[in-house]
């Protein structure tokens, strides 16, 4: 799922707001999902995920693992 920086920042802000609401014992709605105190771990994981994505996008890195190939040569 490719996100723009603005989209990732908005999602991070939404999950942060959800964490704040849950910390006061309230339920919170994002889109069609209603999240309650029991979902605190899920929300914290999603916030951390979007925080990593935002950090990567701000640094100019793409999301994912960098891979490269090494070709051994017999000289």
N, CA, C and O of each residue as an XYZ file, in Angstrom:
300
protein
N       0.848     -1.169      0.000
C       0.000      0.000      0.000
C       0.894      1.233      0.000
O       1.587      1.504      0.981
N       0.877      1.963     -1.079
C       1.707      3.157     -1.201
C       0.933      4.362     -0.691
O      -0.164      4.659     -1.162
N       1.515      5.040      0.263
C       0.895      6.222      0.847
C       1.731      7.448      0.544
O       2.957      7.374      0.456
N       1.059      8.571      0.385
C       1.795      9.824      0.287
C       2.132     10.269      1.712
O       1.581      9.748      2.682
N       3.026     11.221      1.825
C       3.408     11.730      3.142
C       2.201     12.330      3.854
O       2.020     12.107      5.051
N       1.371     13.090      3.133
C       0.192     13.707      3.753
C      -0.789     12.663      4.282
O      -1.334     12.815      5.374
N      -1.012     11.597      3.501
C      -1.915     10.536      3.938
C      -1.372      9.833      5.176
O      -2.118      9.571      6.119
N      -0.091      9.532      5.176
C       0.521      8.850      6.320
C       0.478      9.733      7.562
O       0.235      9.235      8.661
N       0.708     11.023      7.406
C       0.648     11.942      8.544
C      -0.772     12.017      9.101
O      -0.957     12.065     10.317
N      -1.773     12.027      8.223
C      -3.170     12.085      8.673
C      -3.547     10.812      9.426
O      -4.203     10.876     10.466
N      -3.137      9.658      8.905
C      -3.425      8.399      9.594
C      -2.725      8.337     10.943
O      -3.306      7.872     11.923
N      -1.484      8.801     10.999
C      -0.761      8.834     12.270
C      -1.488      9.730     13.264
O      -1.622      9.376     14.435
N      -1.958     10.885     12.806
C      -2.691     11.801     13.679
C      -4.006     11.175     14.158
O      -4.391     11.350     15.314
N      -4.690     10.449     13.274
C      -5.937      9.775     13.660
C      -5.695      8.740     14.748
O      -6.438      8.673     15.727
N      -4.655      7.936     14.574
C      -4.365      6.913     15.586
C      -3.866      7.540     16.888
O      -4.117      6.998     17.964
N      -3.170      8.660     16.808
C      -2.753      9.358     18.024
C      -3.978      9.871     18.775
O      -4.063      9.747     19.997
N      -4.923     10.446     18.040
C      -6.162     10.925     18.666
C      -6.925      9.764     19.302
O      -7.508      9.912     20.376
N      -6.919      8.608     18.632
C      -7.583      7.429     19.182
C      -6.906      6.986     20.475
O      -7.586      6.640     21.441
N      -5.580      6.993     20.502
C      -4.859      6.629     21.726
C      -5.202      7.570     22.870
O      -5.392      7.130     24.005
N      -5.281      8.857     22.577
C      -5.623      9.843     23.617
C      -7.045      9.633     24.124
O      -7.298      9.729     25.325
N      -7.967      9.349     23.218
C      -9.352      9.131     23.628
C      -9.489      7.867     24.464
O     -10.218      7.845     25.456
N      -8.793      6.825     24.064
C      -8.871      5.561     24.794
C      -8.229      5.689     26.171
O      -8.667      5.044     27.124
N      -7.201      6.512     26.280
C      -6.542      6.664     27.576
C      -7.477      7.291     28.612
O      -7.248      7.166     29.815
N      -8.517      7.957     28.149
C      -9.504      8.523     29.080
C     -10.712      7.616     29.233
O     -11.689      7.990     29.882
N     -10.655      6.414     28.636
C     -11.708      5.432     28.809
C     -12.832      5.526     27.799
O     -13.869      4.889     27.985
N     -12.665      6.288     26.750
C     -13.709      6.457     25.747
C     -13.505      5.482     24.591
O     -12.438      4.889     24.435
N     -14.549      5.336     23.793
C     -14.387      4.613     22.539
C     -14.119      5.651     21.458
O     -14.359      6.841     21.661
N     -13.625      5.204     20.317
C     -13.232      6.117     19.250
C     -13.562      5.481     17.918
O     -13.462      4.262     17.773
N     -13.954      6.283     16.943
C     -14.318      5.758     15.633
C     -13.384      6.311     14.574
O     -13.176      7.521     14.482
N     -12.812      5.401     13.761
C     -12.018      5.769     12.590
C     -12.684      5.076     11.414
O     -12.701      3.848     11.334
N     -13.221      5.855     10.517
C     -13.924      5.267      9.380
C     -15.145      4.501      9.863
O     -16.030      5.066     10.506
N     -15.186      3.220      9.551
C     -16.323      2.395      9.952
C     -16.032      1.559     11.188
O     -16.907      0.822     11.645
N     -14.836      1.652     11.739
C     -14.473      0.854     12.912
C     -14.639      1.664     14.182
O     -14.220      2.819     14.253
N     -15.249      1.055     15.180
C     -15.335      1.662     16.498
C     -14.347      0.930     17.387
O     -14.427     -0.287     17.553
N     -13.421      1.675     17.953
C     -12.361      1.094     18.765
C     -12.608      1.452     20.228
O     -12.968      2.584     20.552
N     -12.409      0.477     21.096
C     -12.635      0.697     22.517
C     -11.349      0.431     23.287
O     -10.310      0.122     22.704
N     -11.437      0.557     24.592
C     -10.268      0.363     25.436
C      -9.606     -0.995     25.192
O      -8.389     -1.109     25.335
N     -10.358     -2.004     24.836
C      -9.808     -3.338     24.587
C      -8.896     -3.357     23.361
O      -8.074     -4.262     23.221
N      -9.030     -2.378     22.478
C      -8.230     -2.331     21.260
C      -6.978     -1.455     21.408
O      -6.364     -1.087     20.407
N      -6.609     -1.131     22.608
C      -5.484     -0.220     22.828
C      -4.184     -0.748     22.220
O      -3.422      0.027     21.641
N      -3.923     -2.026     22.338
C      -2.693     -2.602     21.786
C      -2.677     -2.471     20.260
O      -1.656     -2.103     19.680
N      -3.809     -2.771     19.609
C      -3.912     -2.647     18.161
C      -3.651     -1.210     17.722
O      -2.903     -0.969     16.775
N      -4.264     -0.270     18.406
C      -4.110      1.145     18.035
C      -2.665      1.580     18.225
O      -2.126      2.298     17.384
N      -2.034      1.163     19.303
C      -0.637      1.521     19.550
C       0.272      0.944     18.464
O       1.211      1.607     18.023
N      -0.003     -0.287     18.032
C       0.795     -0.900     16.964
C       0.626     -0.148     15.649
O       1.603      0.100     14.942
N      -0.621      0.219     15.319
C      -0.870      0.952     14.082
C      -0.242      2.341     14.135
O       0.294      2.810     13.131
N      -0.299      3.009     15.290
C       0.339      4.315     15.425
C       1.841      4.188     15.182
O       2.422      4.999     14.460
N       2.469      3.184     15.774
C       3.905      2.973     15.582
C       4.230      2.682     14.122
O       5.242      3.153     13.602
N       3.372      1.905     13.460
C       3.584      1.593     12.046
C       3.538      2.864     11.196
O       4.418      3.084     10.364
N       2.528      3.692     11.398
C       2.423      4.914     10.600
C       3.496      5.927     10.981
O       3.909      6.732     10.147
N       3.948      5.896     12.218
C       5.051      6.772     12.616
C       6.320      6.390     11.867
O       7.063      7.264     11.421
N       6.578      5.082     11.723
C       7.742      4.624     10.950
C       7.614      5.014      9.481
O       8.594      5.421      8.857
N       6.410      4.890      8.929
C       6.189      5.249      7.530
C       6.422      6.736      7.312
O       7.076      7.126      6.345
N       5.893      7.570      8.202
C       6.077      9.024      8.080
C       7.550      9.373      8.177
O       8.046     10.186      7.397
N       8.255      8.770      9.121
C       9.687      9.036      9.272
C      10.444      8.650      8.011
O      11.315      9.392      7.556
N      10.117      7.494      7.444
C      10.794      7.044      6.226
C      10.498      7.983      5.061
O      11.402      8.321      4.297
N       9.245      8.408      4.919
C       8.887      9.303      3.824
C       9.531     10.675      3.985
O       9.930     11.292      2.997
N       9.634     11.154      5.212
C      10.272     12.446      5.454
C      11.766     12.398      5.146
O      12.356     13.401      4.746
N      12.372     11.234      5.333
C      13.800     11.074      5.046
C      14.056     10.744      3.584
O      15.209     10.655      3.162
N      12.995     10.563      2.809
C      13.148     10.264      1.392
C      13.341      8.803      1.078
O      13.657      8.450     -0.058
N      13.156      7.940      2.065
C      13.281      6.509      1.817
C      11.922      5.942      1.468
O      10.894      6.458      1.907
N      11.918      4.878      0.678
C      10.664      4.192      0.393
C      10.401      3.185      1.500
O      11.313      2.793      2.229
N       9.155      2.775      1.617
C       8.789      1.779      2.618
C       9.260      0.410      2.135
O       9.067      0.063      0.970
N       9.860     -0.350      3.003
C      10.279     -1.695      2.630
C      11.753     -1.917      2.907
O      12.421     -1.089      3.525
N      12.232     -3.027      2.448
C      13.604     -3.444      2.684
C      14.420     -3.191      1.426
O      13.988     -3.520      0.322
N      15.573     -2.618      1.592
C      16.475     -2.435      0.457
C      17.199     -3.745      0.178
O      17.628     -4.440      1.099
N      17.327     -4.070     -1.091
C      18.004     -5.309     -1.474
C      19.021     -5.000     -2.561
O      18.814     -4.109     -3.384
N      20.100     -5.729     -2.555
C      21.093     -5.580     -3.597
C      21.703     -6.939     -3.893
O      21.560     -7.875     -3.106
N      22.374     -7.046     -5.012
C      22.945     -8.313     -5.439
C      24.466     -8.178     -5.493
O      25.006     -7.163     -5.933
N      25.125     -9.215     -5.039
C      26.589     -9.257     -5.104
C      26.954    -10.418     -6.014
O      26.475    -11.540     -5.850
N      27.820    -10.116     -6.981
C      28.285    -11.146     -7.917
C      29.757    -11.423     -7.646
O      30.596    -10.581     -7.967
N      30.104    -12.567     -7.068
C      31.511    -12.871     -6.847
C      32.218    -13.110     -8.184
O      31.671    -13.718     -9.104
N      33.440    -12.614     -8.252
C      34.216    -12.776     -9.489
C      35.549    -13.436     -9.168
O      36.173    -13.149     -8.146
N      35.965    -14.304    -10.040
C      37.248    -14.966     -9.891
C      38.248    -14.200    -10.770
O      38.211    -14.292    -11.997
N      39.127    -13.453    -10.126
C      40.070    -12.627    -10.889
C      41.335    -13.331    -11.135
O      42.238    -12.777    -11.763
